[in-house]
Amino acid sequence: MNRRSFLASGIALPAAASAAPPAGLRYRTLGKTGLKVTTLGFGCMLVADDTVVARGLDMGINFFDTARAYQGGNNERMVGAVLKGRRKDVIIETKTLGKTREAIMADLDKSLSELGTDYVDIWYLHARNTPSEIPDELLEAQQAAKKSGKIRLAGVSTHYLKDVVDYILQKGQTDVILATYNFSMMPENKIEESIQKARSAGIGIVAMKVMAGGFARIQRGDRLFGADPAQVTQRLKREGAMPAALKWALKNKSVDTAIVGITDIEQLEENFAAMSAPFGAADEKALAAQLERITPLYCRMCGQCRGQCPKGLPVADMLRILAYADGYGQFPLARERYLQLPDEVASVQCSDCATCAVKCPNGVNVAGRLQKAQDWLG
């Protein structure tokens, strides 16, 4: 069956969904698409060991997330190689950062080549945080890709769902939204209201960044700067916080699946185990302690800092990028994303300001975090 006849036959369920799920796994239906997805999705951005991805597949996970930008395209290649031969059993999503029709279509063709498949299940316009970043030409390109059989579903990923959800719904061309959603987000984010609004319209909801920065992990980024790994582990590990964060996100029934960045078998098994127990009092306690600890570190992406810096720094973007380095331990990725910021960012040094004009309503130490971003990544 070629991809056109496959799509013409309707959205087929993965073979894995037709059997009883392995102990611990749960399935939800992705919006109105009909796709049955495991609530634990495998975020492949951080993984370098293909045996970890293979183990996730063997454990029954059927939802795998990658992107054209991850590891210079090598991530797609690795994911494709592992999933080859099991294509009908899995749902693969990838993304493009392209700004023009020509750029995103070139990205899609490259993604298909690297993944070793003639279609992807979900293809996102990635990191679109304002309506202006989702122009008609890109939405039309997604529809053309769907019609040609290169993609099954059109998606948009965003860090600020409240700012784009109404626009996406008005356009009516998006099947799936990938959105930041975690326990640290405050009511002013209107995140749960926005998720419910999109889900009620039949859009599938995939949650990302559910670990709120990954600050409980051993910081590979810190090692680059001479820190003792044992001391880092002792300082940063908080037992139970990461599984609790995952369970917190999934207790929202409007969230269909959560993609979790996984790097090793230990993390995979920890996240897998979290699926077999409900969110409870112990989880609530673990997250309260975690929230207190990360308050000065982690940007909640509420958008309140926009326009506050008199020198024009994109504060939230810089804080998010820094979290890739000292939260996820992905210094090369952080460096790459930092260098993609507007050229004028490089000419501003926070150390030149006597005081910081940016006031975070959530308690983030903005001046210290921006200075760290400039020192590490600038």
C-alpha positions in Angstrom: 0.0 0.0 0.0 1.5 3.3 -1.0 1.2 6.4 1.2 -1.7 7.9 -0.8 -3.9 4.8 -0.6 -2.9 4.4 3.1 -4.1 7.9 3.9 -7.2 7.5 1.7 -8.2 4.5 3.8 -8.5 6.7 6.8 -6.3 7.1 9.9 -5.4 3.6 10.9 -4.6 2.7 14.5 -1.0 1.5 15.2 -0.8 -2.3 15.5 0.4 -1.9 19.1 -2.9 -0.2 20.1 -5.0 -3.2 19.1 -3.5 -5.4 21.8 -3.6 -5.1 25.5 -1.1 -2.5 26.6 1.9 -3.6 28.7 1.6 -3.2 32.4 1.9 0.5 33.3 1.1 1.9 29.8 -2.1 3.7 29.1 -3.6 4.9 25.8 -5.5 8.0 24.9 -7.0 9.1 21.6 -5.2 12.0 20.0 -8.0 14.6 19.6 -10.3 13.7 16.8 -7.6 12.1 14.7 -8.5 8.5 15.9 -4.9 7.8 16.7 -4.3 5.8 19.9 -1.2 7.1 21.6 0.6 5.9 24.7 0.3 8.6 27.4 4.1 8.3 27.8 5.8 9.6 24.7 9.5 9.2 24.0 11.2 12.6 23.5 14.3 11.7 21.5 16.0 15.1 21.5 18.5 14.3 24.2 19.2 10.6 23.6 22.4 9.6 21.9 22.2 5.8 22.6 19.9 4.1 20.1 19.5 1.1 22.4 17.5 3.3 24.8 15.0 4.1 22.0 14.8 0.5 21.0 14.1 -0.4 24.6 11.3 2.1 24.8 9.8 0.5 21.7 10.1 -3.0 23.1 8.4 -1.7 26.3 5.3 -0.7 24.3 5.8 3.0 23.8 4.3 3.9 20.4 4.8 7.7 20.3 8.3 9.1 19.3 9.2 12.7 19.0 12.2 14.2 17.1 13.0 17.3 14.9 15.0 18.4 12.0 17.0 20.7 14.3 18.0 18.1 16.9 21.6 17.1 16.8 22.0 18.6 13.3 19.6 16.1 11.9 21.4 13.1 13.4 18.6 12.6 15.8 16.1 11.9 13.0 18.6 9.5 11.4 19.1 7.5 14.6 15.3 7.4 15.4 14.6 6.2 11.8 17.2 3.5 12.0 15.8 2.1 15.3 12.2 2.2 14.2 12.8 0.7 10.8 10.9 -2.5 10.3 8.3 -1.4 13.0 7.0 1.6 11.2 3.4 0.4 11.3 3.5 0.1 15.1 4.7 3.6 15.8 3.7 7.2 15.5 6.5 9.5 14.6 6.4 13.3 14.9 9.0 15.7 13.7 9.3 19.5 13.3 10.6 22.4 11.2 11.9 25.8 12.2 11.7 27.0 8.7 10.2 30.5 8.0 9.2 30.1 4.4 7.2 27.6 2.3 10.4 26.6 0.5 12.4 26.2 3.7 9.8 24.0 5.5 9.2 21.8 2.4 13.0 21.3 2.1 13.1 20.4 5.8 10.3 17.9 5.3 11.9 16.1 2.4 15.2 16.0 4.4 13.3 14.6 7.5 11.7 11.9 5.4 15.1 10.9 4.0 16.8 10.8 7.4 13.9 9.0 9.0 13.9 6.4 6.2 10.1 6.7 5.7 7.8 8.2 3.0 5.5 9.8 5.6 5.5 11.2 9.1 2.5 11.0 11.3 2.7 14.5 12.7 4.6 17.4 11.3 4.9 20.6 13.4 5.7 24.2 12.6 8.0 24.4 15.5 8.4 27.1 18.3 5.6 29.4 17.0 4.8 31.7 19.8 2.9 34.4 18.1 0.3 34.4 15.3 2.7 36.2 13.0 5.0 33.1 13.1 2.2 31.0 11.7 1.5 32.7 8.3 -0.9 31.3 5.8 1.8 30.2 3.4 3.1 27.7 6.0 -0.4 26.4 6.9 -1.1 25.9 3.2 2.2 24.1 2.8 1.2 21.7 5.5 -2.1 21.0 3.8 -0.2 20.4 0.5 2.1 18.0 2.3 -0.9 16.2 3.8 -2.6 16.0 0.3 0.6 14.5 -1.2 0.8 11.9 1.5 4.0 13.1 3.1 2.3 13.8 6.4 -0.8 12.5 8.1 -1.4 15.3 10.5 -0.5 19.0 10.6 0.7 20.4 13.9 2.0 23.6 15.6 4.3 23.6 18.6 4.4 26.6 21.0 5.7 27.7 24.3 2.9 30.2 24.7 -0.3 28.4 23.9 -2.6 31.2 25.2 -1.1 33.6 22.7 -1.8 31.5 19.6 -4.7 29.2 20.5 -7.5 31.5 19.2 -5.6 32.1 16.0 -5.0 28.4 15.4 -8.7 27.6 16.0 -9.8 30.4 13.7 -7.6 29.1 10.9 -8.9 25.6 11.4 -6.0 23.8 9.7 -4.2 22.3 12.7 -4.7 18.7 13.9 -2.3 18.6 16.8 -0.7 21.1 19.2 2.5 20.5 21.1 2.5 22.9 24.1 4.6 23.6 27.2 2.7 22.3 30.2 4.0 21.6 33.7 3.4 22.0 37.4 5.3 25.2 37.7 3.0 27.2 35.4 0.9 29.9 37.1 -2.8 30.8 36.5 -1.8 33.8 34.4 -0.5 31.4 31.8 -4.1 30.4 31.2 -2.6 27.1 30.1 -5.3 24.7 31.3 -8.0 27.0 29.8 -6.2 27.1 26.5 -5.6 23.3 26.5 -9.3 22.7 27.1 -10.3 25.2 24.4 -8.2 23.4 21.8 -9.1 19.9 23.0 -12.9 20.8 22.9 -12.3 21.8 19.2 -11.0 18.3 18.5 -7.3 19.2 18.4 -4.9 16.6 19.8 -2.8 17.9 22.7 0.8 16.8 23.3 2.5 18.2 26.4 6.2 19.1 26.4 8.6 20.4 29.0 6.5 18.6 31.7 9.6 18.3 33.9 9.9 22.0 34.2 13.5 22.3 33.1 14.9 18.9 34.2 16.7 20.4 37.1 16.6 17.1 39.0 19.0 15.5 36.5 22.8 15.3 36.8 23.9 18.4 34.9 26.2 17.4 32.1 26.6 21.1 31.3 28.0 21.7 34.8 30.7 19.1 34.1 31.9 21.2 31.3 32.8 23.9 33.9 34.6 21.6 36.3 31.9 20.7 38.8 32.3 17.4 40.6 29.5 15.1 39.2 29.0 13.5 42.7 28.4 16.9 44.2 26.1 17.9 41.4 24.1 14.8 42.0 23.8 15.4 45.7 22.8 19.0 45.2 20.3 18.6 42.5 18.6 15.2 42.9 15.2 15.3 44.4 13.7 11.8 44.8 10.4 11.4 43.1 10.1 14.8 41.6 10.4 13.8 38.0 7.9 11.0 38.0 5.5 13.2 40.0 5.8 15.9 37.4 4.9 13.5 34.6 1.9 12.2 36.6 0.8 15.8 37.3 0.7 16.6 33.6 -1.2 13.4 32.7 -3.9 13.8 35.3 -5.3 16.4 33.0 -7.5 14.3 30.7 -7.4 16.9 28.0 -3.7 16.0 27.6 -3.4 13.1 25.2 0.3 12.3 25.7 3.4 13.9 27.2 6.8 13.7 25.5 9.6 13.3 28.0 13.2 13.8 27.1 14.9 10.5 27.9 18.6 9.9 27.8 19.2 6.5 29.4 17.5 3.3 30.5 17.3 4.5 34.1 15.2 7.5 33.1 13.1 5.4 30.8 12.3 2.9 33.5 11.6 5.6 36.0 9.1 7.3 33.7 7.6 4.0 32.7 7.0 3.1 36.3 5.3 6.4 36.9 2.5 5.3 34.6 1.3 2.5 36.9 0.5 4.7 39.9 -2.0 7.7 40.2 -0.9 11.2 41.3 -1.1 11.3 45.1 -0.2 13.1 48.2 3.5 12.1 48.0 3.7 13.5 44.5 2.1 16.7 45.6 4.7 17.0 48.4 7.6 16.3 46.0 6.4 18.9 43.5 5.9 21.5 46.2 9.6 21.0 47.3 10.7 21.0 43.7 8.8 24.2 42.9 10.4 26.0 45.8 13.8 24.9 44.7 13.5 25.9 41.0 11.7 29.2 41.6 14.8 31.4 41.1 15.9 29.2 38.1 13.0 28.3 35.9 11.1 30.6 33.6 7.3 29.8 33.7 6.8 31.2 30.2 4.0 33.5 31.4 5.1 36.3 29.0 5.0 39.0 31.6 8.6 40.0 30.9 8.0 40.9 27.3 9.1 44.4 26.6 10.5 45.1 30.1 14.2 45.1 29.1 15.0 48.6 28.0 17.8 47.2 25.8 15.4 44.9 24.0 16.7 41.5 25.3 14.3 38.6 24.5 14.3 37.6 28.2 12.0 34.6 28.1 13.8 33.1 25.1 17.2 33.5 26.8 16.0 31.9 30.0 14.5 29.0 28.1 17.7 28.4 26.1 19.8 28.5 29.3 17.6 25.7 30.7 18.8 23.5 27.8 22.3 23.8 29.2 22.0 23.8 33.0 18.6 22.0 33.2 19.0 19.3 30.5 22.8 19.3 30.3 22.7 20.0 26.6 25.3 22.7 26.2 25.8 22.3 22.4 22.0 22.6 21.8 21.8 25.7 24.0 24.8 27.3 22.3 23.2 26.6 18.9 19.8 28.1 19.9 21.5 31.1 21.6 23.4 32.0 18.4 20.1 32.0 16.5 18.8 34.9 18.6 18.7 38.4 16.9 22.1 39.8 16.2 21.6 42.7 18.6 21.5 40.3 21.6 25.3 39.9 21.3 25.9 43.7 21.8 24.1 43.8 25.2 25.8 42.9 28.4 23.7 42.7 31.6 26.8 43.4 33.7 26.6 47.0 32.3 23.4 47.7 34.1 23.5 48.7 37.7 20.0 47.2 38.3 17.8 44.9 36.2 14.6 46.5 35.0 12.9 43.2 34.5 10.7 42.1 37.3 9.6 38.4 37.3 6.2 37.9 39.0 7.2 34.3 39.7 10.5 35.0 41.5 13.0 34.1 38.8 16.4 35.7 39.4 16.3 37.3 35.9 19.6 39.3 36.2 21.6 36.3 37.4 20.1 34.0 34.9 20.6 36.3 32.0 24.2 37.0 33.0 24.8 33.2 33.2 23.3 32.8 29.7 25.7 35.5 28.4 28.7 34.0 30.2 28.1 30.5 29.1 26.5 30.9 25.6 27.4 34.4 24.3 
